[in-house]
Amino acid sequence: MKRKRIIYIDIIRVVAMLAVVFAHSCANILIAGPRASLWAPANILVTVTEIAVPLFYMISGATILNSNRTKDLKYLFKHRLVRIILPFVIWTIISAVFFQTINEGLNLHAIVTKVAMIYHQPVLMAFWFLYPLIGFYLVSPAIKAFIDNTNKSTINYILILWYITNIVLPGMVNSLPDTTGAYFSAYGNGLMFLSNKIGYFILGYVLSNLANDKIKLKLHLSVFSIGMLVAIINMYVISRYSLQQKPLAGFPTAILLPILASSLFLILKKFENNYPMKLQSPIESIAPLTYGVYLSHGIVIDLVQRIIDPLIIY
């Protein structure tokens, strides 16, 4: 019987969701700074989990842009958008009630105001991820039309252009002193229709269509291992010694993120037909729950940290 789910996509979804939860669990420790006893492992963990958001956008691109239903506007508005927006709105209300009540006391006016501002800003900062994602859903029919009616060279050209303008140059702006970084900062009116996140959306589609026999496992394992080590060392040194304004201090981590996400994506795709059934069954059960976990994890983390204080200061 033909499987309805793509196991490597589900594995990436679960891995990325766990990474998001771990990263947000470390937020208070990082804010406390190097004096916190768990600061070093938290810093390393957050660096490792930075690939989570790119992976989420990549699997969205892989699934949406490979589907013929993406061209159907009726399906988009009756099914896809409903499945993502309705739970988002519900959990926005729940989160507003929870954090308002637990932090300042029940105040209906304040809750209604926060929920009413949903278009302007998320009630919970972790929800920022959904804003560009909903945008991708809305323009997905146009992106699908472009993908289906162009050649690989043009798509690769778009990705190279995206990497230079949205990864490399902003990485230089953020890593160089202000007086120098300004030379690499784009003029607002000159920005092209390319966003930092939409490149991952298209990249996921491209990688998902790469034949498994063309994926060089040893190469990507090496790239991922070495690249992640460089990123961890780089971010640890920056955070430990406040080197943000030193020349290109954070540049390696910035430009490595798409490479690390791509390598991990391909590594997990390579094993698509070799995952044991003992792993596939639980993954296929857990994967559909990841969106619910994402929407609720902020409340859960807050409750847990009120019981178990992670800020153990020397």
C-alpha positions as CSV (number, residue, x, y, z in Angstrom):
1,M,0.0,0.0,0.0
2,K,1.3,3.4,-0.9
3,R,2.3,5.6,2.1
4,K,0.4,8.9,2.4
5,R,3.1,10.6,4.3
6,I,6.8,11.3,3.4
7,I,8.8,10.0,6.3
8,Y,11.9,12.2,5.9
9,I,9.6,15.3,5.8
10,D,8.0,14.1,9.0
11,I,11.3,13.5,10.6
12,I,12.5,17.0,9.7
13,R,9.3,18.4,11.1
14,V,9.7,16.6,14.4
15,V,13.4,17.5,14.7
16,A,12.7,21.2,13.9
17,M,9.8,21.3,16.4
18,L,12.0,19.9,19.2
19,A,14.7,22.4,18.3
20,V,12.3,25.3,18.6
21,V,11.1,24.1,22.0
22,F,14.7,23.6,23.2
23,A,15.8,27.1,21.9
24,H,12.9,28.9,23.6
25,S,13.5,27.0,26.8
26,C,17.0,28.5,26.9
27,A,15.9,32.1,26.4
28,N,15.9,33.2,30.1
29,I,19.3,31.5,30.6
30,L,20.9,33.5,27.7
31,I,19.3,36.7,29.0
32,A,21.0,36.1,32.4
33,G,24.4,36.0,30.7
34,P,27.6,34.1,31.3
35,R,27.1,34.1,35.1
36,A,24.3,31.6,34.8
37,S,25.7,28.1,35.4
38,L,23.9,26.6,32.4
39,W,24.8,29.5,30.1
40,A,27.5,27.7,28.1
41,P,25.4,24.6,27.2
42,A,22.4,26.9,26.5
43,N,24.4,29.0,24.2
44,I,25.6,25.9,22.3
45,L,22.0,24.5,22.1
46,V,20.6,27.7,20.8
47,T,23.3,27.9,18.1
48,V,22.5,24.3,17.0
49,T,18.8,24.9,17.0
50,E,19.0,28.0,14.7
51,I,18.4,25.7,11.7
52,A,14.9,24.9,13.0
53,V,13.1,27.8,11.3
54,P,14.8,27.4,7.9
55,L,13.9,23.7,8.0
56,F,10.3,24.5,8.7
57,Y,10.1,26.9,5.7
58,M,12.0,24.3,3.6
59,I,9.5,21.5,4.3
60,S,6.7,23.9,3.7
61,G,8.1,24.7,0.3
62,A,8.8,21.1,-0.5
63,T,5.2,20.0,0.3
64,I,3.3,23.0,-1.1
65,L,5.3,23.6,-4.3
66,N,5.2,19.9,-5.2
67,S,1.4,19.7,-4.9
68,N,-0.9,20.3,-7.8
69,R,-3.5,21.5,-5.4
70,T,-1.4,24.7,-4.9
71,K,-2.8,26.1,-8.1
72,D,-6.4,25.8,-6.8
73,L,-7.4,29.0,-5.0
74,K,-10.5,27.4,-3.6
75,Y,-8.5,24.7,-1.9
76,L,-6.1,27.4,-0.6
77,F,-8.8,29.4,1.1
78,K,-11.1,26.5,2.2
79,H,-8.5,24.1,3.5
80,R,-4.8,25.3,3.7
81,L,-5.4,28.8,5.2
82,V,-8.1,27.5,7.5
83,R,-5.9,24.8,8.9
84,I,-3.1,27.3,9.7
85,I,-5.0,30.5,10.6
86,L,-7.9,29.2,12.7
87,P,-5.6,27.4,15.3
88,F,-3.3,30.4,15.2
89,V,-6.2,32.8,16.2
90,I,-7.5,30.4,18.8
91,W,-4.1,30.0,20.5
92,T,-3.5,33.8,20.2
93,I,-6.6,34.3,22.3
94,I,-5.6,31.5,24.8
95,S,-2.0,33.0,25.0
96,A,-3.3,36.5,25.6
97,V,-5.6,35.4,28.4
98,F,-2.9,33.2,30.0
99,F,0.0,35.7,30.0
100,Q,-2.2,38.7,30.9
101,T,-3.7,36.8,33.8
102,I,-0.6,35.2,35.2
103,N,1.6,38.3,34.8
104,E,-0.7,41.2,35.6
105,G,-4.1,39.8,36.6
106,L,-7.3,39.3,34.5
107,N,-8.0,42.4,32.5
108,L,-10.5,41.9,29.7
109,H,-9.8,45.2,28.0
110,A,-6.1,44.5,27.9
111,I,-6.7,41.0,26.5
112,V,-9.1,42.3,23.8
113,T,-6.6,45.0,22.9
114,K,-3.7,42.5,22.5
115,V,-5.8,40.1,20.4
116,A,-7.1,43.0,18.2
117,M,-3.5,44.0,17.5
118,I,-2.8,40.5,16.0
119,Y,-2.2,42.0,12.5
120,H,0.2,44.5,13.9
121,Q,2.2,42.2,16.2
122,P,2.0,38.7,17.6
123,V,0.6,38.3,21.1
124,L,3.5,35.9,21.8
125,M,6.8,36.6,20.1
126,A,7.3,33.0,19.2
127,F,4.4,33.4,16.8
128,W,6.4,35.6,14.5
129,F,7.2,32.5,12.4
130,L,3.6,32.3,11.2
131,Y,3.4,35.8,9.7
132,P,5.8,35.1,6.7
133,L,4.4,31.5,6.5
134,I,0.9,32.8,6.0
135,G,2.3,35.2,3.4
136,F,3.9,32.3,1.6
137,Y,0.6,30.4,1.6
138,L,-1.2,33.4,0.1
139,V,1.3,33.8,-2.8
140,S,2.0,30.1,-3.2
141,P,-0.2,29.8,-6.3
142,A,2.0,32.5,-8.0
143,I,5.2,30.8,-6.8
144,K,3.9,27.5,-8.0
145,A,3.1,29.0,-11.5
146,F,6.7,30.4,-11.6
147,I,8.3,27.1,-10.6
148,D,6.3,25.0,-13.1
149,N,7.0,27.3,-16.0
150,T,10.7,28.0,-15.6
151,N,13.9,25.9,-15.9
152,K,16.3,24.8,-13.2
153,S,18.9,27.3,-14.2
154,T,16.5,30.2,-13.5
155,I,15.5,28.8,-10.2
156,N,19.1,28.3,-9.2
157,Y,19.8,31.9,-10.3
158,I,17.0,33.1,-8.0
159,L,18.5,31.1,-5.1
160,I,22.0,32.5,-5.7
161,L,20.6,36.0,-5.9
162,W,18.7,35.4,-2.6
163,Y,21.8,34.0,-0.9
164,I,23.9,37.1,-1.8
165,T,21.3,39.7,-1.1
166,N,19.5,38.2,1.9
167,I,22.2,36.1,3.6
168,V,25.7,37.3,2.7
169,L,25.3,41.1,2.6
170,P,23.0,41.4,5.7
171,G,25.5,39.1,7.5
172,M,28.2,41.6,6.7
173,V,26.0,44.5,7.9
174,N,25.3,42.8,11.2
175,S,28.9,41.7,11.7
176,L,30.9,44.8,10.8
177,P,31.1,48.0,12.8
178,D,28.3,50.4,12.0
179,T,30.5,52.8,10.0
180,T,31.7,50.0,7.8
181,G,28.6,47.8,7.7
182,A,26.6,50.7,6.2
183,Y,28.4,50.2,2.9
184,F,26.7,46.8,2.6
185,S,23.3,47.8,3.7
186,A,20.7,47.9,0.9
187,Y,18.9,51.1,0.0
188,G,15.2,50.6,1.1
189,N,13.7,51.6,-2.2
190,G,16.1,49.3,-4.1
191,L,15.1,46.0,-2.4
192,M,13.9,43.3,-4.7
193,F,11.0,41.0,-4.2
194,L,13.0,38.5,-2.3
195,S,12.7,38.0,1.4
196,N,15.0,36.2,3.8
197,K,12.5,33.4,4.4
198,I,11.1,32.9,0.9
199,G,14.4,31.7,-0.3
200,Y,14.2,28.7,2.1
201,F,10.7,28.1,0.8
202,I,12.0,27.7,-2.8
203,L,15.2,25.9,-1.6
204,G,13.1,23.2,0.1
205,Y,11.3,22.5,-3.2
206,V,14.6,22.3,-5.1
207,L,16.2,19.9,-2.6
208,S,13.1,17.7,-2.3
209,N,13.4,17.0,-6.0
210,L,17.0,16.0,-5.9
211,A,17.4,12.3,-6.6
212,N,18.6,10.3,-3.6
213,D,21.4,8.6,-5.6
214,K,22.8,12.1,-6.3
215,I,23.0,13.0,-2.6
216,K,26.6,12.6,-1.4
217,L,26.1,11.5,2.1
218,K,29.7,11.7,3.3
219,L,30.0,15.2,1.8
220,H,26.9,16.5,3.6
221,L,27.8,14.8,6.9
222,S,31.2,16.5,6.8
223,V,29.8,19.9,5.8
224,F,27.1,19.7,8.5
225,S,29.6,18.5,11.2
226,I,32.3,21.0,10.4
227,G,29.9,23.9,9.7
228,M,28.1,23.3,13.0
229,L,31.3,23.2,15.0
230,V,32.4,26.5,13.4
231,A,29.0,28.1,14.2
232,I,29.1,26.9,17.8
233,I,32.6,28.2,18.4
234,N,31.9,31.4,16.6
235,M,28.7,32.3,18.6
236,Y,30.2,31.1,21.9
237,V,33.2,33.4,21.5
238,I,31.0,36.3,20.4
239,S,28.6,35.9,23.3
240,R,31.4,35.2,25.9
241,Y,33.6,38.1,25.0
242,S,31.2,40.6,23.5
243,L,32.8,40.8,20.1
244,Q,29.7,41.9,18.3
245,Q,31.4,45.0,16.9
246,K,34.6,43.2,15.8
247,P,35.1,42.8,12.1
248,L,33.0,39.9,10.8
249,A,32.6,38.4,14.2
250,G,29.2,36.8,13.5
251,F,29.7,36.4,9.7
252,P,30.5,32.7,9.6
253,T,27.4,31.7,11.5
254,A,25.2,34.0,9.3
255,I,26.3,32.5,6.0
256,L,26.5,29.0,7.3
257,L,22.8,28.7,8.3
258,P,21.4,27.9,4.8
259,I,24.2,25.5,4.2
260,L,23.7,23.7,7.4
261,A,19.9,23.5,6.9
262,S,20.4,22.2,3.4
263,S,22.9,19.5,4.4
264,L,20.7,18.2,7.2
265,F,17.7,18.2,4.9
266,L,19.6,16.1,2.3
267,I,21.1,13.8,5.0
268,L,17.6,12.9,6.2
269,K,16.2,12.7,2.7
270,K,19.0,10.3,1.7
271,F,17.6,7.7,4.2
272,E,14.0,8.0,2.9
273,N,13.6,4.3,2.0
274,N,15.8,3.0,4.8
275,Y,14.1,4.2,8.0
276,P,13.1,1.3,10.2
277,M,9.3,0.8,10.7
278,K,9.9,1.1,14.5
279,L,10.9,4.7,13.8
280,Q,8.4,5.5,11.0
281,S,5.3,4.6,13.0
282,P,5.8,6.9,16.0
283,I,7.1,9.7,13.7
284,E,4.0,9.5,11.5
285,S,1.9,9.8,14.7
286,I,3.9,12.7,16.2
287,A,4.4,14.8,13.1
288,P,0.8,15.9,12.7
289,L,0.9,17.2,16.3
290,T,3.9,19.5,15.8
291,Y,1.8,22.6,14.9
292,G,-0.2,22.2,18.1
293,V,3.0,21.8,20.0
294,Y,4.4,25.0,18.4
295,L,1.3,27.0,19.3
296,S,1.1,25.8,22.9
297,H,4.8,25.4,23.8
298,G,5.2,29.0,25.1
299,I,2.6,28.5,27.8
300,V,4.0,25.1,28.7
301,I,7.6,26.4,29.0
302,D,6.4,29.3,31.2
303,L,4.6,27.0,33.5
304,V,7.5,24.6,33.8
305,Q,10.0,27.4,34.5
306,R,7.8,28.8,37.2
307,I,8.2,25.5,39.0
308,I,11.8,24.7,37.9
309,D,13.9,27.9,37.9
310,P,16.6,27.5,35.2
311,L,18.5,30.7,36.4
312,I,21.0,29.2,38.7
313,I,23.5,32.0,39.2
314,Y,26.9,31.5,40.7
